[in-house]
Amino acid sequence: MKNIALAMALITGFSVAAQPIVTPDQLYGNLFHEVQMQRIFPDGKTFVDCTPKRPVKDIMYDYGLQKGPNMNLKKFVADNFNLPVTPQLNYVTQEKDVVMHIQNLWSVLKREPNSISPAGGKGASSLLPLPHPYIVPGGRFREIYYWDSYFTMLGLKESGEVQTIENMIDNFAYLIQTYGHIPNGNRSYYVSRSQPPFFALMVELLAGIKGKDVYKKYLPALLKEYQYWMRGSDSVTTGNAKFAVVKLGKDEILNRYWDDNATPRQESYREDMLTADTFAMNKMMTMRFASQQAADKMRRQLRSNAFRHLRAGAASGWDFSTRWFADGEHIHSIETTNIIPVDLNSLLYQLEVVIARAYQLSGVQAQSTAFLKKANKRALLINKYCWNKTLGYYADYHFANQTQLERITAAGMFPFALLPMQALEGKMAIAKTVLQNHLLKDGGVLTTPVSSHQQWDAPNGWAPLQWMSIWALDRNNEKALAKDIAQRWCQLNVAVFMRTGKLMEKYNVVNTQLDAGGGEYPSQDGFGWTNGVLLALMKKYGITQ
């Protein structure tokens, strides 16, 4: 382990010493609670991204003196905090060429290395330092995001921004060595969870440009990320889960999304508090309690469960979708940690394969063989638990109920993009029909066919899921359909750009004349992964504006 840490220090150029984490709720206590619950800012992410204008201890002393029914909390916050800065109001230009627009956007979305020393003292900014420049998605997303970055890199590659790709991967290696994993984003309030593990695919992308030594360079980081996802695998018992691992049978381990905390997400604090209240109330309606004390204890436990499910939903990147809801409709029935997601396990298969390749190139054949064995075992388990013969499609598995979920989502395309071809034999011919009948619309592929007020449901489509679906089809010799989806998506992106001057976070693929909606915040523009996937698809399929 010491050698791994030293190797990663060489990659990142930063010390291997652990970085202390202080989150906004810890800094500001009751002030944080009141600001979020009173909606001083319409978006809960605003306050957690603020920086103090003076030492935190002085702010909190004055808050203690002033708090009460007559306090003007909004004015107090304005007097004591700097609001987060967005470089420009919107990423609108007068350019008519979408490729040129994206080329110019890279500089707008780029952030320089940051070493935080705010007026408020150590830890007073939620932004975590990174050693190299990086690209942010845009809008309210003013920091690097884990899985977003892979799809952004696809476009950076087409723009010749190879050094930026390497810088971002080095930043992720630094985050792994510092915090033990890649957080959701480089904010203190994101450190308790990760996101879909695309780091191995980033390494593959860079190795395709710079050569095989890239695998060896990042082997220590790949291994440490794998250790994070497999925490508890040596002690979890059959039929149970521990952290992100689930043991389904003897020697049968798959993974779920997880967050180490069971508290409200700080960036969506009020929303989570309200959801957890409803979650607890609904479950307690059918219960009887011997005392008020017993009822209060149960309420606290149920609220904690709700917070954990909400946080795990955020870790999935699909925040939120009826995919995670027990009743298939309402967020207050969320049960993310009871579900084994097919996309997550396909990505972890890929991580195991890439580690095996890196070991092989490093001349350590025994470890290479061991990781290939792990990968092949995972592929068999994905087929056993996630191939739904009734649907003719890959779906998630509900391990708590020991049932396959009968939900068609774009996540079901991930195995076709990543699993070994022998594991997929005969399946694509069936799954293609399911995709066409349930998910394919005028503007591309739906996330799910369920219409809801959640942003990862119909009528929305998202760039990463277009890319994975197209990749899956192309790889399985459904090249005409892959190209058709690419054309639909690119035409939609360009049409919205020509109409608005923007590239958006998500799109309405059902009615291409309407904006995408749903979720906890307005649709954002910028936008990293849309830019990346659009450029890559235009290049791959020779699509012009």
N, C-alpha and C positions, 0 to 999 in steps of 0.2 A: 504493500500500500504506500510506503514511503517513496518508492521509486515512481509509482503512478503520480503521486502529488508533485514530485520534482519535475517529471516530464511535462505535466500540465502547466507548471510555472514557467517552463521554457517556452511553451506555446504562447501563453498569454502575456508574458512579461510582467505579471503581477505577482505579489507575494502569495504564498500558499496559506497564510494565516487566515483563520475564519473571520468573517465580517459580522459584527453584531447587528441584529435586526431590532429596530424600534419602530412600531407601527403607529399610525395616527391616533388610534383609540387609546394606546398606551400613553402617548404624549399628552393628549388633551382630555381624557376621561369624560366627565359629564358634559363638558363643552362640546366635545365631538358628538355625543349622543343628542344633545339639544339641537345643534346645527343641522344634523341629518334628519332628525324626526320632524323638525319644524320646516324643512325644505327651504332653508335660506337660499340654496341654489336649486334650480329645477333638476339638475343632473347631480346625483350623489357623488360622482367621480370628481367634481370640481373641488370640493373642500379637501379631499385626501391628496390632491395634487397641488394645493396651495403651499406656499412657504411663509414662515413667520417673518415679520418685519423687525422683530427684536427678540431677545432671548425668551425662550419658552417659559422659563420659570417666572419671568416678569409678567408675561401675558396671563399665565394661570393665577398669579397673585391678584392681578387686577380683576380677573373674572370672578374670583372668589369674593371680592369686595362688592362687585356690581350685580351679581346674579340675583334674580328675584322677579316678581311679576311685572315690575316697571322697567326692566332692562330692555334696551333696544339692541337685541342680539345681532341683527343685520348690520347695524352701524358698528358694533364692537368688532365684528369679523372684518368689515371693510377697513377699519382703523388699524387692525393688527396683522392682517395677512395680505400677501401678494397673490393675486389670482394667477393661475397658470396661463402662460402665453402661447397663443397659436400664431405661427409666423404670418399668416394672412387669413382674412375672414373666410374665404372659400378658395378652392384651387381652380378658379375659373380663369381661362385665358382667352385671348382673341384668336388663337391659332385654329385653323380648320383641319390641320393634319394631326390625327390622333397619335401617330408614332412620335412626331416631333413634340407633342404635348407631354407624352410620357418621358421622353428624353430630358425635357426641361424640368419635369417634376422631381426627378431623382435628387436634384440639388435642393429643392424645397423640402423634401422629406428626409434629407440626410441630417444626422446629428453628430456633432464632434464628441470625442472622448470627454467624459465628465467626471470630475472629482468634486463632490458636493461639500461645500463649506458655507452653509447659509447663515444668515444673521442669527437665526434661532438656535444655533449650536449643533453639536453632533447629533445626527439622526433626525434633524428637524425637517429635512426634505424626504419625501417618500421615494424619490428617485434613487436607484442604486447605481453606483459608479460602474462604468465599463471602460476597458482600456483602448478600444478602437472605434473608429467611426461606424455608424450603422444607419439603417433606414427604418423609419417608423411608418405605420399604416396611413396616418393622416387624421385630421379632425380632432376628436376628443382623445384619440389614441396617440399620446405624445411620447411613447416609450417603445422599445422593441418588444415584439410579441413572438412567441416561440413558433407555432405552426404557421402563422402568417408568413414568416420569413422565408420558408422554403419556396413558396409560390412567388414571392417577390423576387427571389434569386433567379427564377426561370427567366424573368424579364431582364434582370441585371446582366445575365449571361448574353442575351441577345443584344444588349446595349454595349457589350464589351467591358462591363464594370466588374472584371474578375477580381481586382483587388478589394472591392467593396464586399464581394461574396466571401472572400477569405477573411476579411476583417470581422464580418458578422459571425462566421463559424468560430473564429478565435474568441470572440466575445462569449459565445455559447459554451465553449470549452472552459473559459474563465468562470462562468456562472456554475458549471458543473463542479469544478474543483473548489469553488468557494462555498456553495450552498448544498452540494451533494446531488444536485439535479438542475435542470433548466426550468426556472420558474415560468409561470404563465406570462410574465413580463418583468422588466427590471424596475419593479416597485416593491417596497417593503411589504405592502399588503397582498402581494401576489406570491410570496415565497413559500407559503404553505402548500402550494399545489403546482403541478406542471401542466402540460397540454399534450395533445397528440404527438407522440415521439417521432418527429421527422428528422432528427439530427443525423441518423444513419443515411437517409436519402440526401441530405445536404452534403455529407462527406462524399457520397457517390457522385453527386453532381460536380463537385470540385475535382475529384479524381478523374472524371471524364475530360476535364479541361487541362489539368496540370500533371496527370500521371499517377501511377500506382503508389508512389511514396506517400501520397496524401493519406492512404489507409493507415499506414504505419504511424504517421504523425499523430493521428487522432485516436489511435487504439486506446490509450489510457482514458480519454474522455468517454469513448463509447462504452468501455467496461464499467466506468463509474455510473453512467446513466443506467446501464442494465442492472447494476446492483440496487439502484434506487427503486426501479420498477419491481424487482424481485425481493424486496425486503419482506421478511417473514416467511419466505417459502420453505425454510428449513424447520420451522416450528408450527406452521398452521396445520390443523387437523382436518381429516376428511369431512367434507360437508360444510366447512366453515371458511371464513375469509379473514385475512389479516392485512392491513394496509391495502395495497393495490392487488394482492394475490388472492386467488380463490382456489381451493383444493376440491375438485369435483369427485375424484375417486383416487384409488391407489396410484401414485405417480402421475396424476392428472392435474396439472396446474395451468390455469389461464388467468387473465387479468381483468381488472375493472378500473374505472376512474375513481380517484380518491383525493381528498384534501385532508391534511393533518389537523385542521381546526374544525370545530363544531360550533361556530359562532356566525353571526351575520357577516356576509361579505362587506367589507368597509366601503367599497365603491358603490354598493347597492344596499346600503344598510337599512333604509326605511322599507324598501320593497321586501327584503328578506324578513324583517320583523313582522310585517303584515301577513306575508305568506305563512310564516311559521305559526302565527296565532290561529289562522284558519285551519292549517294542517292539524294542530293539536286539538282544536275544538271539534272538528269532524270525527276524529278518532275517539275522543272521550265521550261523545254522545251515546255510545253503546256500552259504556263502562259504568260500573258502580264502585264506589269507594267507601271504605270504613270511616274515613275522616277527611277533613279538609286538608290536613297535612299530607295524606296519601294522594289526594287529587292534585295538590300543588307539585308534589314530587313527580308524578306522572306527566303533568303539563311541562315541567322543565325538561324531562327526558325527551318527550315528543318534539318539543321545539328544537332541542339539540339535534335530533335525528333529521328534522327538516333542514336545518342549517347545513348539515353534512351533505345531504342530497343536493341541495342548491349549489354548494361549493363544488361538488363532484361534477355537476352539470356544467359549471363554468370550466372545470378542468378538461371536459370533453371537447370544448370549443363550440359545442351546440347549445349555447345558452340563450334561449331555451327552446325545447321542442317537445311535442306530445310523445315523442319517442321515449321519454323518461317518465311519463305520467302513468300511474297505475290505472286510472280510469280512461286514459287516452284522450282526455279533454282539458283537465284543470291542473294548473301548476301546484295547487295545494295538495295534489296527490302524488307529488314527485317522489321517485324511489331509485335514483340513479345508482346508488351503491349496491343495489340488489341485482344489477344487470351486468352481464358479460358482453361488452360491445365487440362486434365483429371487426370494425375498423381498427380499434386499438390493438387487438390481437394480431391482425394482419401486419400492422406496423412493427410490432414486437418480433414477429417472425423475421421481418426484414432486418431489424437490428441484430438479431442472432446470426443471420447470414453474413452481414457486413463485418461483424466481429470475427467470424470464422475466416473470412477472406483476409482481414487485416492480420490475423495470427499466421495464416499461411504465408503471406508475403513477408512476415517477420521471421519466418523459418521455425515457427513453433507448431509443428504438425499435430501433436497430440491435442493441444487446446483447440486447434482449428477443427479437428474431427469431433471433439466434444461439443462444440457449439453448433456444428452442422446437425449433430444428433438431436440437440435441443430444438433446433428449428424444424426439423422433420417431424418430431413428436408434436410440436405445436400445430403444424399444418394438419396432421391427422385429427387433433382435437378440435380444431376449427371446423373441419368437415363433420366430425361426429356431433358437435353441439350446435353449430350455427348453420349448417346446410338444411334448410327447411324443405323437405320433399313435397309437402302439401302446397306450399307457395311456388316451389321451383325457383328458389332464390335464397341467398344468404341473409340471415336475420340474427338479431341479438338473442341471447339466452338468459332467461330469468333463473338464476341459480337458487334463489331462495324458495321458489315454487317448483323448481326442477322441470321447467317447461320452456319450449321455444316460443318466442314472441311472434305473433302473426302480424308483424308490422313491416311493410315495405318501405325502405328508406334508401337514399343514395349511398349510405354506408355499406350496403350489400354489394357494391361494386369493388370495394377495396381488395377482397381476396383475388378477384380476377386480375387485378393490377400487380399483386405482390406474391401470391403463393406459387409454389412450383407447378409447372404445367401439368404434371402427371396427377396432381391433386384436383385439377379442374376438369378432367376429361368428361366430356358430354354435358357439362353443366351450363356452359355459356349459351348453347342453342335454346335452352329453356329460359334462362334468366333474361336473355335479350328480349323475349316476348313480354315478360313481366315489366321490364324497363319501359318498353314502348307503350304498353297499355296503361301504366300507372304513373310514370314519372316524366315521360318526354312530352314537352309542350313547345309552343311556338318559339320561345326564347331560349330553350335549353332544357336542362334536367332539374326537376323539382328536388328539394331536400326530402320532403315527405309529401304524400298526396292529401294529407289532412289539412283542411283550412282552419286556421286558428288565429289568435292574436299573438302567437309566438313567432319570432323572426326566423327560426329554423324550421318552419313549416310552409305549406302552400300559402300564398302563391309565389314564394320567394325561391330564387336560385342563387347560388354562391359560386364564386370562381374556383375555389379548391375542389369542390365536388364535381364541377364540370371537367376539370383536368383529370381527376382520378377516374371518372366514368369513361372519358375519351381514351385515356391510357389503357384501361381495362379492355375496352372493345377492340382497340387497335392491336393490342398484344394477343388477343384471342381470335385474330383474323376476321373481325367484323369491321373492316376498315371503312366501308362505305357509310355505315351508321356512325362511326367515330367522326368521320369528316362532316357528316350532316349536322351532328350536334355542335361541332366546332364552328361551323358556318352560322348556325342559329344564334349561338352565344355571341360571336364576334359582331354579327349584324346588330344585335340588341345593344351591345356596349357602344358601338359606333353611333347608332341612331340616338341614344340618350346623350352621348357626347355632343353630337351636332345640334341637338335641341337645347342643351343646358350648359355646354362648356365644361362638364364635369365627368369624371369617372367615379362610379359609386361603389360603396361597400358591398351592396347586394342589389338584385334586380327582380322585378316582377316578370317571371317568365310565362305566366298565363295570359295576362293582358299587357302586351309590351308597350302600350301607350300610357300605362299607369305606373306610379312610383311604387317601389317596395316599401313595406311598412312593418309594423309589429315590434315587439320587444320593449326594452326598458329605456331606450333613448332614440332620438331621431336618426334616420339614415345618414351616414357620414360619407364624405367624399374625400378623394385623395388619389387613388386608394391603393396601397401597396400591392395586395395580392391580385386585385383586378388588373392593375397595370402589368404585372408579371405574366399572368396567364394569357392575357390578350396578346401581348407581344409574342409569346412563345407559340400560341396557336396560329397567329397570322404568318409567322415564319414557317412553321411545320407544314401548313396546308396551302401556302401561297395565297392567303386571303388578303385582298387589298381593301382600302376604305371605300 
